[in-house]
Amino acid sequence: MRKPLNAAPPRLQRMMLQLQRYNFNIIHRPGKDIPVADTLSRKSLSDKDDSLREGMDMQVHTVYSNLPVSDARLKQVRAETGKDIQLMALRDTIQNGWPEERRRCPQSIADYWNHRDELSQMNGILFKGEKIIIPTSLRTEMLSRVHSGHMGIENCKQRARDILFWPGMKKQIEDMVGKCPICLEHRPSNTKEPLINHKIPGRPWQTVATDLFTWNNDDYIVTVDYYSRYFELDKLNNTTSSAVIHKMKAAFARHGVPETVVSDNGPQYKCKEFQAFANAWEFTHLTSSPFFPQSNGLAEKSVSICKSLMEKAKADHRDPYLSLLEYRNTPVDNLRSPAQLLISRRLRSVLPSTHQQLQPKVVNHTEVYARRIHQQQHQKRYYDRSSKPLSPLQEGQSIRMQECGCWKPATVVQPVGTDRSYHVRTAEGHEYRQNRRHLLDTKETHNMDSDLDPGIATLASEASEAVPHTVPYQTRYGREVKPRQVLDL
């Protein structure tokens, strides 16, 4: 009884109109608490009360006066309702009464069974409460009008539920908005996924990360240890792979050859020369997911620290190498300093220190490893609070790839390892490696074969082959085209 009059079902509307002159409280009493049945509810009078007619007329006037629909649209809905076979059968059932059991209900209107208490017919138009039941012939147009503002799925459903109804309307809106190319192209970025932590090494300099950066118009390379957070900083004369390899060899000669080197997908790390270096020095080279610097987060954090140290030293007219020395002597993460974790001793600096403090002392690596694991789990627990896992993608699946803020049609070629990366092919025939966060699972079906040249369509059908493709293809005019080699930047 707390509902507005126009929001109540027709039966309750008539009862509320009849009881408006009274002040009363409704109390529900279970049947088990009523020892004697109410006679009037078991045997009602057969006489007709003409006053009910007045209440029904008032109800019709109330519903019509609150409809946010023009007279021309109501006339169109009334005309199409008279042509709709399903709604005509529904109208007859509403007027003649519903059967006692659902299995006796006509199959054509079985979808309305659960709403039978709210259905009514007024002036040739069917209503569910105060919502208009749209005929089948007008539903496509109504869906288009609901989505005219290209709002999201939930907003479109709420807008439609305000004044419209037909069985399956929610699912049709979801399918329509989910396939709208304009909405998909300008869709917001995916939410972040649960954190995947790097494995904590069991000893110093077992796994290192590396990255290049530019500061004050000079190029630098940083190499950081995953275990101790100790990093080597070197200035580069140029950013060729030979210069990068030369600096990394110098760092490896001081601290040893690591088992694993993690880097981004820069051209210095993705070339054959660096791969030959990895094979010759016998370490595993892993690359982070493209356009996802978070997967190489330790190197990115070390770059930020290096820039901060050098920027502050320059502003204070101090030697940046002293800043670097003090950082290596400063405890991190409530543990020992990077120098102590790496080489088991403090480094002598401009700060006064005793002979005993500079003596080598072996660090309890078991305790350090346990502390690292605890901090990692603590970080993951807080990070995952606002994350949401994304469904895996299958080979040949039609998707959208985020590029420059827009989502472009693409097709999955194959997954890459276990780091949520995929090789995808665009409509132009180019292939990229992308993180799952930059890929959108859609309900579209991209027919790449019809949009591309015959040669590109042939490539599109060979999604299971390794990338990149090196076999040239020809256009319809006979021109030989070689696919563009794209680096995983």
MIBA-998765 format. One record per residue (C-alpha): x, y, z; residue in three letters. Coordinates in Angstrom, 1 decimal, m for minus. Each point is the difference from the previous one (the first is absolute). Layout:
xx/yy/zz/rest
X/Y/Z/Ala $
...
END
This chain:
xx/yy/zz/rest
0.0/0.0/0.0/Met $
3.1/2.3/0.1/Arg $
0.4/m0.1/m3.7/Lys $
m1.2/3.0/m2.1/Pro $
m3.4/m0.6/m1.6/Leu $
1.4/m0.1/m3.6/Asn $
2.7/m2.5/1.1/Ala $
m2.4/m2.6/1.5/Ala $
m1.5/m2.9/m2.0/Pro $
m3.6/0.6/m1.4/Pro $
m1.7/m2.1/2.7/Arg $
1.8/1.9/2.8/Leu $
m0.7/3.3/m1.7/Gln $
m3.7/m0.6/0.1/Arg $
0.1/m1.1/3.6/Met $
2.1/3.0/1.0/Met $
m2.5/2.3/m1.7/Leu $
m2.9/m1.6/1.8/Gln $
1.8/0.3/3.4/Leu $
1.2/3.6/m0.4/Gln $
m2.8/1.3/2.3/Arg $
1.2/m2.2/2.9/Tyr $
3.0/0.0/2.4/Asn $
1.1/m3.5/0.8/Phe $
2.9/m2.2/0.8/Asn $
0.7/m3.3/m1.8/Ile $
1.2/m2.9/2.2/Ile $
0.9/m3.3/m1.5/His $
m1.2/m3.0/2.0/Arg $
1.1/m3.5/m1.1/Pro $
m2.6/m2.6/m0.7/Gly $
1.1/m2.2/2.8/Lys $
m1.0/2.8/2.5/Asp $
m3.5/0.1/m1.4/Ile $
m2.0/m2.9/1.6/Pro $
m3.3/0.9/m1.8/Val $
0.0/0.9/m3.6/Ala $
m1.6/3.3/m1.0/Asp $
m3.5/m0.7/m1.4/Thr $
0.0/3.0/m2.4/Leu $
3.2/m1.0/m1.6/Ser $
m1.3/m3.6/m0.6/Arg $
m3.4/0.9/m1.3/Lys $
m0.3/3.4/m1.6/Ser $
m3.2/1.6/m1.3/Leu $
m1.0/m0.4/m3.6/Ser $
m1.4/3.5/m0.3/Asp $
1.9/2.6/m2.1/Lys $
1.0/3.3/1.5/Asp $
m0.1/2.8/m2.6/Asp $
2.4/2.1/2.1/Ser $
2.8/m2.3/m1.2/Leu $
m0.5/1.4/m3.4/Arg $
0.8/3.5/1.2/Glu $
3.2/m1.2/1.6/Gly $
1.1/m1.7/m3.2/Met $
m0.6/3.1/m2.0/Asp $
2.0/2.0/2.4/Met $
2.9/m2.5/m0.3/Gln $
m0.1/0.2/m3.8/Val $
0.1/3.8/0.2/His $
2.9/m0.1/2.5/Thr $
2.2/m2.3/m2.1/Val $
m0.7/1.9/m3.2/Tyr $
0.7/3.3/1.5/Ser $
3.4/m1.1/1.3/Asn $
1.2/m1.6/m3.3/Leu $
3.0/1.9/m1.4/Pro $
m1.1/m1.0/m3.5/Val $
m1.5/2.2/m2.8/Ser $
m3.4/m0.6/m1.3/Asp $
1.4/m0.9/m3.5/Ala $
2.2/m2.7/1.6/Arg $
m2.9/m1.4/2.0/Leu $
m2.1/m0.2/m3.2/Lys $
2.8/m1.9/m1.7/Gln $
0.4/m2.4/2.9/Val $
m3.7/m0.6/0.1/Arg $
m0.1/m0.7/m3.8/Ala $
3.0/m2.4/0.1/Glu $
m1.4/m1.8/3.1/Thr $
m3.2/m0.8/m2.0/Gly $
2.2/m1.7/m2.6/Lys $
2.2/m1.9/2.4/Asp $
m1.3/m3.6/0.3/Ile $
1.7/m0.6/3.3/Gln $
m1.3/3.2/1.6/Leu $
m3.5/m0.7/m1.3/Met $
0.1/m3.4/1.8/Ala $
1.4/1.7/3.1/Leu $
m2.8/2.6/m0.1/Arg $
m2.7/m2.7/m0.2/Asp $
1.6/m1.9/2.9/Thr $
0.1/3.1/2.1/Ile $
m3.7/0.7/m0.7/Gln $
m1.2/m3.6/0.4/Asn $
2.3/m1.0/2.9/Gly $
3.2/m2.0/0.4/Trp $
m0.1/m3.7/0.5/Pro $
0.7/m1.5/3.4/Glu $
3.3/m1.8/m1.1/Glu $
2.8/1.1/m2.2/Arg $
m0.1/m3.2/m2.0/Arg $
m3.5/1.0/m1.2/Arg $
1.2/3.4/m1.1/Cys $
0.3/0.4/m3.8/Pro $
3.6/m0.3/m1.1/Gln $
0.0/3.2/m2.0/Ser $
m0.5/2.1/3.2/Ile $
1.8/m2.3/2.5/Ala $
2.8/2.7/0.3/Asp $
m2.6/2.3/1.7/Tyr $
m1.1/m2.6/2.6/Trp $
2.2/1.3/2.9/Asn $
m1.3/3.6/m0.7/His $
m3.7/m0.9/m0.3/Arg $
m1.0/1.9/3.2/Asp $
1.4/3.2/m1.4/Glu $
m1.4/m0.1/m3.5/Leu $
m3.0/2.0/m1.1/Ser $
m1.6/1.3/m3.2/Gln $
m1.0/3.6/m0.6/Met $
m1.4/1.5/m3.2/Asn $
1.6/m2.6/m2.2/Gly $
3.4/0.2/1.7/Ile $
1.5/m2.6/2.4/Leu $
1.8/1.0/3.1/Phe $
2.1/m1.6/2.7/Lys $
m0.7/2.3/2.9/Gly $
0.5/3.5/m1.6/Glu $
2.5/m1.3/m2.6/Lys $
m1.1/m0.5/m3.6/Ile $
0.4/m3.4/m1.5/Ile $
1.6/0.6/m3.4/Ile $
m1.2/m2.0/m3.0/Pro $
2.5/m2.2/m1.8/Thr $
0.1/2.2/m3.1/Ser $
1.1/3.1/2.0/Leu $
2.6/m1.6/2.2/Arg $
2.9/0.5/m2.3/Thr $
m0.8/3.7/m0.4/Glu $
m0.4/0.3/3.8/Met $
3.4/m1.6/0.6/Leu $
1.5/2.5/m2.5/Ser $
m1.6/2.9/1.8/Arg $
1.1/m1.2/3.4/Val $
3.6/m0.2/m1.2/His $
m0.2/3.3/m1.9/Ser $
2.3/1.7/2.6/Gly $
2.5/m2.9/m0.1/His $
m0.2/m0.5/3.7/Met $
1.3/m3.1/1.8/Gly $
m1.9/m3.2/0.4/Ile $
m1.3/0.7/3.5/Glu $
m1.1/3.6/m0.9/Asn $
m1.8/m1.3/m3.0/Cys $
m1.8/m2.7/2.0/Lys $
m1.0/2.4/2.6/Gln $
m1.3/2.5/m2.6/Arg $
m2.1/m2.8/m1.7/Ala $
m1.3/m1.4/3.3/Arg $
m1.4/3.4/0.8/Asp $
m2.8/m0.1/m2.6/Ile $
0.4/m3.1/m2.2/Leu $
m0.4/m3.8/0.5/Phe $
0.1/m3.2/m2.0/Trp $
1.4/m3.4/0.8/Pro $
3.8/m0.2/m0.6/Gly $
0.4/3.7/m0.2/Met $
3.0/0.0/2.3/Lys $
1.9/m2.6/m2.0/Lys $
m0.7/1.8/m3.3/Gln $
1.3/3.2/1.4/Ile $
3.2/m1.7/1.2/Glu $
0.5/m1.6/m3.5/Asp $
m0.6/3.3/m1.8/Met $
2.3/2.1/2.1/Val $
2.6/m2.7/0.1/Gly $
0.2/0.0/m3.8/Lys $
m0.2/3.8/m0.5/Cys $
3.2/0.9/m1.9/Pro $
m0.1/3.6/1.2/Ile $
m0.3/m1.0/3.7/Cys $
2.7/m2.6/m0.4/Leu $
2.4/2.4/m1.7/Glu $
m0.3/2.6/2.8/His $
m0.4/m2.4/2.9/Arg $
2.0/0.8/3.2/Pro $
3.1/m2.0/0.8/Ser $
m0.3/m3.4/1.6/Asn $
0.2/m0.3/3.7/Thr $
3.3/m1.2/1.5/Lys $
0.4/m3.7/0.5/Glu $
1.2/m1.7/3.2/Pro $
3.7/0.4/0.6/Leu $
2.5/m2.6/m1.3/Ile $
3.2/0.4/2.1/Asn $
3.4/m0.8/m1.2/His $
1.6/m3.0/1.7/Lys $
2.3/1.0/2.8/Ile $
3.5/m1.2/m0.7/Pro $
1.7/m2.3/2.5/Gly $
3.4/1.8/m0.1/Arg $
1.5/3.3/m1.1/Pro $
0.5/0.9/m3.7/Trp $
m2.0/m3.1/m1.1/Gln $
m2.7/2.1/m1.8/Thr $
0.7/3.5/m1.3/Val $
m2.1/2.6/m1.8/Ala $
1.3/2.6/m2.4/Thr $
m1.4/3.1/m1.8/Asp $
1.1/3.1/m1.9/Leu $
m0.9/3.6/0.7/Phe $
1.0/3.5/m0.9/Thr $
0.8/2.7/2.5/Trp $
1.4/3.5/m0.8/Asn $
0.4/m0.9/m3.7/Asn $
2.2/m3.0/0.9/Asp $
m0.8/m3.7/m0.3/Asp $
0.5/m2.4/2.9/Tyr $
m0.5/m3.7/0.7/Ile $
m1.0/m1.4/3.4/Val $
0.4/m3.6/1.1/Thr $
m1.6/m0.9/3.3/Val $
0.0/m3.2/2.1/Asp $
m3.4/m1.4/1.0/Tyr $
1.3/m1.4/3.3/Tyr $
2.1/2.9/1.4/Ser $
m1.5/3.0/m1.9/Arg $
3.7/0.9/m0.8/Tyr $
0.2/1.7/m3.4/Phe $
2.8/0.9/m2.4/Glu $
m0.2/3.3/m1.9/Leu $
2.0/0.6/m3.1/Asp $
0.0/2.8/m2.5/Lys $
m0.3/m0.9/m3.7/Leu $
1.7/1.7/m2.9/Asn $
m2.7/m1.3/m2.3/Asn $
m3.0/m2.3/0.3/Thr $
1.1/m2.7/m2.3/Thr $
m0.2/m3.7/1.1/Ser $
3.8/m0.2/0.0/Ser $
0.3/2.9/2.5/Ala $
m2.7/m1.6/2.2/Val $
1.7/m3.4/m0.1/Ile $
3.4/1.5/0.8/His $
m1.4/1.6/3.2/Lys $
m1.8/m3.1/1.0/Met $
3.1/m2.1/m0.4/Lys $
1.9/2.4/2.3/Ala $
m2.7/m0.4/2.7/Ala $
0.0/m3.8/m0.4/Phe $
3.7/m0.1/0.3/Ala $
m0.2/1.7/3.4/Arg $
m2.9/m1.9/1.5/His $
m0.3/m3.2/m2.1/Gly $
m2.2/m1.1/m2.8/Val $
m3.7/m0.2/1.1/Pro $
m2.3/m2.9/m0.8/Glu $
m2.8/2.3/m1.3/Thr $
0.0/3.5/m1.6/Val $
m3.3/1.9/m0.2/Val $
m0.4/2.9/m2.4/Ser $
m2.6/1.8/m2.1/Asp $
m0.5/m0.5/m3.7/Asn $
2.3/2.8/m1.2/Gly $
2.0/m0.6/m3.2/Pro $
3.2/m0.3/2.0/Gln $
m1.3/m3.1/1.8/Tyr $
m2.1/m1.6/m2.9/Lys $
2.9/m0.2/m2.5/Cys $
1.9/m3.0/m1.1/Lys $
3.2/1.4/1.5/Glu $
m1.5/0.0/3.5/Phe $
m1.3/m3.4/m0.4/Gln $
3.4/m1.2/m1.0/Ala $
1.4/1.7/3.1/Phe $
m2.6/m1.9/2.1/Ala $
1.0/m3.3/m1.5/Asn $
3.7/0.6/0.3/Ala $
m0.2/1.1/3.7/Trp $
m2.6/m2.7/0.7/Glu $
m2.8/2.0/1.6/Phe $
m3.8/0.0/m0.7/Thr $
m1.4/3.2/m1.5/His $
m3.6/0.9/0.8/Leu $
m1.9/3.0/m1.4/Thr $
m2.8/1.8/1.7/Ser $
m3.5/0.4/m1.5/Ser $
m0.1/2.8/m2.6/Pro $
m1.4/3.3/1.1/Phe $
m0.2/m1.4/3.5/Phe $
3.0/1.4/2.0/Pro $
m1.5/m1.4/3.2/Gln $
1.3/m3.4/m1.0/Ser $
3.5/1.4/0.1/Asn $
m0.8/2.0/3.1/Gly $
3.3/m0.4/1.9/Leu $
2.0/1.4/m2.9/Ala $
m2.5/2.9/m0.4/Glu $
0.3/0.8/3.7/Lys $
3.8/m0.1/m0.1/Ser $
m0.1/2.5/m2.9/Val $
m2.2/2.3/2.0/Ser $
2.4/m0.2/2.9/Ile $
3.0/0.7/m2.2/Cys $
m1.6/3.1/m1.5/Lys $
m1.0/1.3/3.4/Ser $
3.5/m0.5/1.4/Leu $
1.7/1.8/m3.0/Met $
m2.6/2.8/m0.1/Glu $
0.4/0.8/3.7/Lys $
3.9/m0.2/m0.2/Ala $
m0.1/2.3/m3.0/Lys $
m2.2/2.5/1.8/Ala $
2.3/m0.1/3.1/Asp $
3.2/0.1/m2.0/His $
1.2/m3.3/1.5/Arg $
1.6/m3.1/m1.5/Asp $
m2.7/m2.4/m1.1/Pro $
2.3/m2.9/0.6/Tyr $
m0.1/0.8/3.8/Leu $
m3.8/m0.2/m0.2/Ser $
0.3/m3.3/m1.7/Leu $
2.4/m1.3/2.7/Leu $
m2.3/1.1/2.8/Glu $
m3.0/m1.7/m1.6/Tyr $
1.9/m3.3/m0.2/Arg $
0.8/0.4/3.8/Asn $
m3.6/0.8/0.9/Thr $
m2.3/m2.9/1.3/Pro $
m3.0/m0.6/m2.2/Val $
m3.3/m1.7/0.8/Asp $
1.0/m0.2/3.7/Asn $
2.8/m2.4/m0.9/Leu $
3.7/0.5/m0.4/Arg $
1.5/2.4/m2.6/Ser $
0.4/m1.1/m3.6/Pro $
3.8/m0.3/0.5/Ala $
m0.4/m2.2/3.0/Gln $
m2.5/m2.3/m1.8/Leu $
2.2/m0.2/m3.1/Leu $
3.6/m0.2/1.3/Ile $
m0.6/m0.5/3.8/Ser $
1.7/3.2/1.1/Arg $
m0.5/3.8/0.4/Arg $
1.7/2.3/m2.4/Leu $
2.3/2.7/1.5/Arg $
m1.5/3.5/m0.8/Ser $
0.4/3.5/1.3/Val $
m2.0/m0.8/3.1/Leu $
2.2/m1.1/2.9/Pro $
0.0/m3.7/0.6/Ser $
2.0/m2.4/2.3/Thr $
2.4/m2.7/m1.0/His $
m2.4/m2.6/1.4/Gln $
m2.9/1.4/m2.1/Gln $
1.9/m0.4/m3.2/Leu $
0.9/m3.6/0.7/Gln $
m1.7/m2.5/m2.3/Pro $
m3.0/m1.7/1.6/Lys $
m2.1/m2.7/m1.7/Val $
m3.7/0.8/m0.2/Val $
m2.5/m2.6/1.0/Asn $
m1.5/m0.6/m3.5/His $
m2.8/m2.3/1.3/Thr $
m1.4/2.9/2.1/Glu $
0.4/2.5/m2.9/Val $
m1.8/m2.4/m2.3/Tyr $
m2.9/m0.5/2.5/Ala $
m0.3/3.8/0.4/Arg $
m0.1/0.6/m3.7/Arg $
m2.7/m2.6/m0.4/Ile $
m2.1/1.6/2.8/His $
0.3/3.5/m1.5/Gln $
m0.9/m1.4/m3.5/Gln $
m3.1/m1.7/1.3/Gln $
m1.0/3.2/2.0/His $
0.4/2.1/m3.2/Gln $
m2.0/m2.5/m2.1/Lys $
m2.8/m0.1/2.6/Arg $
m0.6/3.8/m0.1/Tyr $
0.5/0.2/m3.8/Tyr $
m2.6/m2.7/m0.7/Asp $
m2.7/1.8/1.9/Arg $
m0.8/2.2/m3.0/Ser $
0.9/m2.6/m2.7/Ser $
m2.1/m2.3/m2.1/Lys $
1.2/m3.0/m2.0/Pro $
m0.6/0.0/m3.8/Leu $
m1.0/m3.1/m1.9/Ser $
2.7/m1.7/m2.1/Pro $
m0.2/0.4/m3.8/Leu $
0.0/m2.8/m2.5/Gln $
1.8/m0.3/m3.4/Glu $
m2.1/1.6/m2.8/Gly $
m2.2/1.9/2.4/Gln $
m1.3/3.4/m1.2/Ser $
1.1/2.7/2.4/Ile $
0.8/3.7/0.3/Arg $
3.5/1.3/0.5/Met $
0.7/3.3/1.9/Gln $
2.1/2.3/m2.1/Glu $
0.5/3.8/0.7/Cys $
m3.1/0.0/2.2/Gly $
m2.3/m1.7/m2.5/Cys $
m1.0/m3.6/m0.4/Trp $
0.8/m1.4/m3.4/Lys $
m1.3/m3.4/m1.4/Pro $
2.5/m2.8/0.1/Ala $
0.2/m3.8/0.2/Thr $
1.9/m2.2/2.5/Val $
2.8/m1.9/m1.6/Val $
1.4/m1.9/3.0/Gln $
0.8/0.5/3.7/Pro $
3.6/0.8/1.0/Val $
1.3/m1.8/3.0/Gly $
m1.8/0.5/3.3/Thr $
0.3/3.8/0.5/Asp $
m3.4/0.8/m1.4/Arg $
1.4/1.0/m3.4/Ser $
m1.4/m0.9/m3.4/Tyr $
1.1/0.4/m3.6/His $
m2.9/1.8/m1.8/Val $
m0.6/0.9/m3.7/Arg $
m1.7/3.2/m1.0/Thr $
m2.2/0.6/m3.0/Ala $
3.0/1.3/m1.9/Glu $
1.8/m3.3/0.4/Gly $
2.6/1.4/2.6/His $
0.8/m2.2/3.0/Glu $
0.7/1.2/3.5/Tyr $
0.7/m1.4/3.4/Arg $
m2.5/1.5/2.5/Gln $
m0.8/m0.4/3.7/Asn $
m3.4/m1.4/0.9/Arg $
m0.8/3.3/1.6/Arg $
0.1/1.7/m3.4/His $
m2.3/m2.6/m1.7/Leu $
m3.7/0.1/0.2/Leu $
m2.2/m3.1/m0.3/Asp $
m2.9/1.0/m2.2/Thr $
m3.0/m1.7/m1.5/Lys $
0.9/1.2/m3.5/Glu $
1.1/m2.2/m2.9/Thr $
2.7/1.6/m2.0/His $
0.0/m1.2/m3.5/Asn $
3.6/0.8/m0.8/Met $
m0.1/m1.9/m3.3/Asp $
m2.5/2.3/m1.6/Ser $
1.8/3.2/1.0/Asp $
3.5/m0.9/m1.0/Leu $
1.8/m0.8/m3.2/Asp $
0.1/m3.6/m1.1/Pro $
3.5/m0.4/1.2/Gly $
m0.8/1.5/3.4/Ile $
m3.1/m2.2/0.3/Ala $
2.2/m3.0/m0.5/Thr $
2.2/1.1/2.9/Leu $
m3.1/0.6/2.1/Ala $
m1.0/m3.7/m0.4/Ser $
3.4/m1.1/1.2/Glu $
m0.4/1.1/3.6/Ala $
1.8/m3.0/1.4/Ser $
3.3/0.7/m1.7/Glu $
2.8/1.6/1.9/Ala $
0.5/3.8/m0.2/Val $
1.3/2.0/m1.7/Pro $
m0.9/m1.3/m3.5/His $
2.8/0.2/m2.5/Thr $
m1.7/m1.3/m3.2/Val $
m0.8/2.8/m2.3/Pro $
m3.5/0.4/m1.5/Tyr $
m1.5/1.8/m3.0/Gln $
m2.9/2.4/m0.3/Thr $
m2.8/m0.4/m2.4/Arg $
1.9/2.1/m2.5/Tyr $
3.1/m2.3/0.2/Gly $
2.2/2.3/2.1/Arg $
2.1/m1.9/2.5/Glu $
m0.3/1.3/3.5/Val $
2.2/m1.0/3.0/Lys $
m1.6/0.2/3.4/Pro $
1.4/2.8/2.2/Arg $
2.3/m1.3/2.8/Gln $
m1.3/1.4/3.2/Val $
2.1/0.1/3.1/Leu $
m1.5/m0.9/3.4/Asp $
0.5/3.4/1.5/Leu $
END
